[in-house]
């Protein structure tokens, strides 16, 4: 009997061997039993979550770097009062 799911797994996943501590193994086994998910699936989910978090940190860092560059490139010779038409006290009168 042929199992199509095995062909899919064989063609879409790469086998990796990793070393984990005995504490990590115990926690992984416990979580696997509690969630009824395979240990492999839990490792894949943890890796995906970690990679997503790193991507988020990198994108936030890039955004801050872009903002800093924008601020540093603002003209420093223009005074605030030269370009605005309002006063601080005038804002309170509204």
C-alpha positions as CSV (number, residue, x, y, z in Angstrom):
1,X,0.0,0.0,0.0
2,X,1.3,3.4,-0.9
3,X,0.9,6.4,1.4
4,X,0.8,9.8,-0.5
5,X,1.5,11.7,2.7
6,X,4.9,10.1,3.0
7,X,5.8,11.2,-0.5
8,X,4.7,14.8,0.4
9,X,6.8,14.7,3.6
10,X,9.8,13.3,1.8
11,X,9.6,15.9,-0.9
12,X,8.9,19.0,1.2
13,X,11.0,18.5,4.4
14,X,14.6,18.1,5.1
15,X,15.8,15.8,7.9
16,X,18.0,17.5,10.5
17,X,19.5,16.0,13.7
18,X,20.0,18.3,16.6
19,X,21.4,18.0,20.2
20,X,19.2,19.1,23.1
21,X,19.7,18.9,26.8
22,X,17.9,16.2,28.9
23,X,15.8,19.0,30.4
24,X,14.7,20.1,26.9
25,X,14.0,16.5,25.9
26,X,11.8,16.0,29.0
27,X,9.9,19.3,28.4
28,X,9.5,18.5,24.7
29,X,8.1,15.0,25.5
30,X,5.7,16.5,28.1
31,X,4.5,19.2,25.7
32,X,4.1,16.6,22.9
33,X,1.9,14.5,25.1
34,X,-0.1,17.5,26.3
35,X,-0.7,18.9,22.9
36,X,-0.9,15.6,21.0
37,X,1.6,17.0,18.5
38,X,4.7,15.3,17.4
39,X,8.0,16.4,18.9
40,X,9.1,17.3,15.3
41,X,6.1,19.6,14.8
42,X,6.8,21.3,18.1
43,X,10.4,21.9,17.1
44,X,9.3,23.3,13.7
45,X,6.8,25.6,15.4
46,X,9.4,26.8,17.9
47,X,11.9,27.5,15.1
48,X,9.3,29.3,13.0
49,X,8.3,31.5,16.0
50,X,12.0,32.3,16.8
51,X,12.7,33.2,13.1
52,X,9.6,35.4,13.0
53,X,10.7,37.2,16.2
54,X,14.2,37.8,14.7
55,X,12.6,39.2,11.5
56,X,10.4,41.5,13.6
57,X,13.4,42.8,15.6
58,X,15.4,43.4,12.4
59,X,12.5,45.2,10.7
60,X,12.0,47.4,13.8
61,X,15.7,48.2,13.9
62,X,15.7,49.1,10.2
63,X,12.7,51.4,10.8
64,X,14.5,53.1,13.7
65,X,17.7,53.5,11.6
66,X,15.7,55.1,8.8
67,X,13.9,57.4,11.2
68,X,17.2,58.4,12.7
69,X,18.7,59.1,9.3
70,X,15.6,61.2,8.5
71,X,16.0,63.3,11.6
72,X,19.7,63.7,11.1
73,X,19.1,65.0,7.6
74,X,16.6,67.7,8.7
75,X,17.8,71.2,8.1
76,X,19.4,72.5,11.3
77,X,19.5,76.1,10.3
78,X,15.7,76.6,10.2
79,X,14.2,77.9,13.5
80,X,10.8,76.6,14.6
81,X,9.3,80.0,14.8
82,X,10.3,80.9,11.2
83,X,8.0,78.3,9.6
84,X,5.0,78.1,11.9
85,X,2.0,80.4,12.0
86,X,0.8,79.5,15.5
87,X,1.9,80.1,19.0
88,X,1.8,77.8,21.9
89,X,-0.4,80.1,23.9
90,X,-2.7,80.4,20.9
91,X,-3.3,76.7,21.0
92,X,-4.7,76.9,24.5
93,X,-7.2,79.5,23.4
94,X,-9.0,77.1,21.1
